[in-house]
Amino acid sequence: MKAIIMLLAGIVKKRQKAFTQSGLETIEGVGAKRRQALLKYLGGMQGVKNATLDEIASVPGISKSVSGKIFEALKKLEQ
């Protein structure tokens, strides 16, 4: 019985982690502050995914070079 409970707890934890990760965590140069700014400024993860390179670069705290990394990484994630 204890093994089943531990198994289910592990499954739940794994699903929660997958649900809360946006993909932005894996991009070099994007920490918590930039991630929050992107999500807030562009209206959530869907807005970030649909954003153009210039829209990403217009987010406060995001430089042109970092916006390029973000844009390319998101395009790779979609494939």
Residue frames as a rotation matrix with the C-alpha (Angstrom) as fourth column:
MET 1
0.564 0.826 0.000 0.00
0.826 -0.564 0.000 0.00
0.000 0.000 -1.000 0.00
LYS 2
0.458 -0.474 -0.752 2.80
0.163 -0.786 0.596 2.41
-0.874 -0.396 -0.283 0.91
ALA 3
-0.608 -0.720 0.335 4.53
0.420 0.067 0.905 1.72
-0.674 0.691 0.262 -2.42
ILE 4
-0.105 0.670 0.735 1.36
0.981 -0.054 0.189 2.60
0.166 0.740 -0.651 -4.34
ILE 5
0.799 0.400 -0.449 1.00
0.518 -0.836 0.178 5.88
-0.304 -0.375 -0.876 -2.46
MET 6
0.037 -0.876 -0.480 4.63
0.068 -0.477 0.876 6.79
-0.997 -0.065 0.042 -3.15
LEU 7
-0.615 -0.207 0.761 4.20
0.716 0.257 0.649 5.88
-0.329 0.944 -0.010 -6.82
LEU 8
0.328 0.842 0.429 1.11
0.921 -0.385 0.052 8.07
0.209 0.378 -0.902 -7.15
ALA 9
0.697 -0.142 -0.703 2.80
0.279 -0.850 0.447 10.94
-0.661 -0.508 -0.553 -5.34
GLY 10
-0.402 -0.916 -0.003 5.70
0.263 -0.119 0.958 10.73
-0.877 0.384 0.288 -7.79
ILE 11
-0.405 0.346 0.847 3.35
0.914 0.110 0.392 10.76
0.042 0.932 -0.360 -10.76
VAL 12
0.695 0.710 -0.117 1.46
0.719 -0.691 0.075 13.78
-0.028 -0.136 -0.990 -9.43
LYS 13
0.363 -0.642 -0.675 4.70
0.152 -0.674 0.723 15.67
-0.919 -0.365 -0.148 -8.76
LYS 14
-0.638 -0.628 0.445 5.97
0.495 0.107 0.862 14.95
-0.589 0.771 0.243 -12.27
ARG 15
-0.052 0.720 0.692 2.70
0.971 -0.126 0.203 16.13
0.233 0.683 -0.693 -13.85
GLN 16
0.791 0.326 -0.518 2.68
0.498 -0.834 0.235 19.32
-0.356 -0.444 -0.822 -11.79
LYS 17
-0.090 -0.911 -0.402 6.26
0.173 -0.412 0.894 20.11
-0.981 0.011 0.195 -12.81
ALA 18
-0.662 -0.115 0.740 5.43
0.726 0.146 0.672 19.58
-0.186 0.983 -0.013 -16.49
PHE 19
0.335 0.900 0.278 2.37
0.922 -0.374 0.100 21.81
0.193 0.223 -0.956 -16.15
THR 20
0.776 0.002 -0.630 4.19
0.338 -0.846 0.413 24.67
-0.532 -0.533 -0.657 -14.43
GLN 21
-0.327 -0.938 -0.112 7.20
0.319 -0.221 0.922 24.77
-0.890 0.266 0.372 -16.76
SER 22
0.607 0.607 -0.513 6.75
-0.170 -0.532 -0.830 27.01
-0.777 0.590 -0.220 -19.76
GLY 23
0.656 -0.472 0.589 9.85
0.754 0.385 -0.532 26.20
0.025 0.793 0.609 -21.74
LEU 24
0.751 -0.363 0.552 11.35
-0.189 -0.919 -0.347 29.59
0.633 0.156 -0.758 -20.96
GLU 25
0.837 -0.410 0.362 13.30
-0.354 0.098 0.930 28.00
-0.417 -0.907 -0.063 -18.10
THR 26
0.550 -0.613 0.567 15.58
0.618 0.755 0.218 26.22
-0.562 0.230 0.794 -20.54
ILE 27
0.714 -0.247 0.655 16.67
0.478 -0.511 -0.714 29.33
0.511 0.823 -0.247 -22.46
GLU 28
-0.135 -0.873 -0.469 20.11
0.991 -0.122 -0.058 30.65
-0.007 -0.472 0.881 -21.56
GLY 29
-0.909 -0.291 0.299 19.96
0.292 -0.956 -0.042 34.23
0.297 0.049 0.953 -20.31
VAL 30
-0.124 0.933 0.338 16.32
-0.380 -0.360 0.852 34.04
0.917 -0.022 0.399 -19.22
GLY 31
-0.940 -0.174 -0.294 15.93
0.214 0.371 -0.903 33.96
0.267 -0.912 -0.312 -15.47
ALA 32
-0.360 0.848 -0.389 12.94
0.906 0.219 -0.362 34.45
-0.222 -0.482 -0.847 -13.26
LYS 33
-0.236 0.263 -0.935 12.72
0.139 -0.944 -0.301 38.24
-0.962 -0.201 0.186 -13.74
ARG 34
-0.788 -0.080 -0.611 12.92
-0.559 -0.325 0.763 38.14
-0.259 0.942 0.211 -17.52
ARG 35
-0.854 0.513 -0.087 10.50
0.439 0.800 0.410 35.23
0.280 0.312 -0.908 -17.63
GLN 36
-0.223 0.787 -0.575 7.99
0.780 -0.209 -0.589 37.17
-0.584 -0.580 -0.567 -15.53
ALA 37
-0.391 0.026 -0.920 8.43
-0.277 -0.957 0.090 40.27
-0.878 0.290 0.381 -17.67
LEU 38
-0.960 0.009 -0.279 7.84
-0.268 0.259 0.928 38.29
0.081 0.966 -0.246 -20.88
LEU 39
-0.643 0.748 -0.164 4.73
0.743 0.661 0.104 36.60
0.187 -0.055 -0.981 -19.55
LYS 40
-0.143 0.581 -0.801 3.31
0.601 -0.592 -0.536 39.82
-0.786 -0.558 -0.265 -18.11
TYR 41
-0.459 -0.142 -0.877 4.10
-0.361 -0.872 0.330 42.08
-0.811 0.469 0.349 -21.06
LEU 42
-0.840 0.066 -0.539 3.03
-0.515 0.219 0.829 39.65
0.173 0.973 -0.150 -23.78
GLY 43
-0.011 0.984 0.175 -0.05
-0.993 -0.031 0.110 38.30
0.114 -0.173 0.978 -21.98
GLY 44
0.551 0.204 0.809 1.03
-0.496 0.860 0.122 34.79
-0.671 -0.469 0.575 -21.00
MET 45
-0.300 -0.762 0.574 2.80
-0.016 0.605 0.796 31.91
-0.954 0.230 -0.194 -22.64
GLN 46
0.279 0.460 0.843 0.58
0.838 0.312 -0.448 31.89
-0.469 0.831 -0.298 -25.71
GLY 47
0.980 0.067 -0.188 1.42
-0.003 -0.936 -0.351 35.54
-0.200 0.345 -0.917 -26.30
VAL 48
0.184 -0.982 -0.033 5.12
-0.571 -0.134 0.810 34.82
-0.800 -0.130 -0.585 -25.94
LYS 49
-0.245 -0.250 0.937 4.92
0.422 0.842 0.335 31.91
-0.873 0.478 -0.101 -28.39
ASN 50
0.462 0.551 0.695 3.06
0.862 -0.094 -0.499 34.04
-0.209 0.829 -0.519 -30.96
ALA 51
0.696 -0.199 -0.690 5.27
-0.017 -0.965 0.261 37.12
-0.718 -0.170 -0.675 -30.52
THR 52
0.848 -0.482 0.219 7.54
0.225 -0.046 -0.973 38.41
0.479 0.875 0.070 -33.24
LEU 53
-0.010 -0.954 -0.299 11.22
0.932 0.100 -0.349 39.07
0.362 -0.282 0.888 -32.66
ASP 54
-0.577 -0.187 0.795 10.54
0.102 -0.982 -0.157 42.82
0.810 -0.010 0.586 -32.39
GLU 55
0.486 0.812 0.323 7.71
-0.332 -0.171 0.928 42.28
0.809 -0.558 0.186 -29.89
ILE 56
0.692 -0.315 -0.649 9.99
0.668 0.621 0.411 40.18
0.273 -0.718 0.640 -27.68
ALA 57
-0.373 -0.916 0.149 12.73
0.817 -0.401 -0.415 42.82
0.439 -0.033 0.898 -27.96
SER 58
-0.230 0.352 0.907 10.28
-0.120 -0.935 0.332 45.52
0.966 -0.033 0.258 -26.86
VAL 59
0.724 0.449 -0.523 9.76
0.416 0.321 0.851 43.88
0.550 -0.834 0.046 -23.46
PRO 60
0.606 -0.508 0.612 11.52
-0.686 -0.723 0.079 45.91
0.402 -0.468 -0.787 -20.75
GLY 61
0.312 -0.600 0.737 14.74
-0.709 0.369 0.601 44.19
-0.633 -0.710 -0.310 -19.69
ILE 62
0.511 -0.111 0.853 15.06
0.462 0.871 -0.164 42.10
-0.725 0.478 0.496 -22.86
SER 63
-0.177 -0.669 -0.722 17.95
-0.433 -0.605 0.667 43.08
-0.884 0.431 -0.183 -25.14
LYS 64
0.410 0.280 -0.868 18.04
-0.909 0.049 -0.414 42.48
-0.073 0.959 0.275 -28.88
SER 65
-0.496 -0.689 -0.529 20.52
-0.707 0.674 -0.215 39.61
0.504 0.268 -0.821 -28.48
VAL 66
-0.869 0.243 0.432 18.49
-0.198 0.630 -0.751 37.90
-0.454 -0.738 -0.499 -25.75
SER 67
0.132 0.972 -0.197 15.29
-0.643 -0.067 -0.763 38.37
-0.754 0.227 0.616 -27.75
GLY 68
0.074 -0.193 -0.978 16.94
-0.937 0.322 -0.135 36.51
0.341 0.927 -0.157 -30.63
LYS 69
-0.900 -0.428 -0.076 17.83
-0.359 0.830 -0.426 33.59
0.246 -0.356 -0.901 -28.35
ILE 70
-0.540 0.779 0.317 14.28
-0.263 0.202 -0.943 33.50
-0.799 -0.593 0.096 -26.99
PHE 71
0.259 0.668 -0.698 12.70
-0.874 -0.146 -0.464 33.68
-0.412 0.730 0.545 -30.44
GLU 72
-0.224 -0.443 -0.868 14.88
-0.796 0.598 -0.099 30.87
0.563 0.668 -0.486 -31.83
ALA 73
-0.970 -0.163 0.180 14.41
-0.242 0.725 -0.645 28.65
-0.025 -0.669 -0.743 -28.76
LEU 74
-0.263 0.952 0.159 10.63
-0.429 0.032 -0.903 29.01
-0.864 -0.306 0.400 -28.89
LYS 75
0.276 0.321 -0.906 10.56
-0.961 0.086 -0.262 28.13
-0.006 0.943 0.332 -32.58
LYS 76
-0.628 -0.577 -0.522 12.56
-0.542 0.806 -0.239 24.97
0.559 0.133 -0.819 -31.82
LEU 77
-0.853 0.342 0.394 10.15
-0.229 0.434 -0.872 24.03
-0.469 -0.834 -0.292 -29.03
GLU 78
0.068 0.952 -0.299 7.20
-0.768 -0.142 -0.625 24.27
-0.637 0.272 0.721 -31.41
GLN 79
-0.067 -0.154 -0.986 8.68
-0.910 0.414 -0.003 21.71
0.409 0.897 -0.168 -33.80
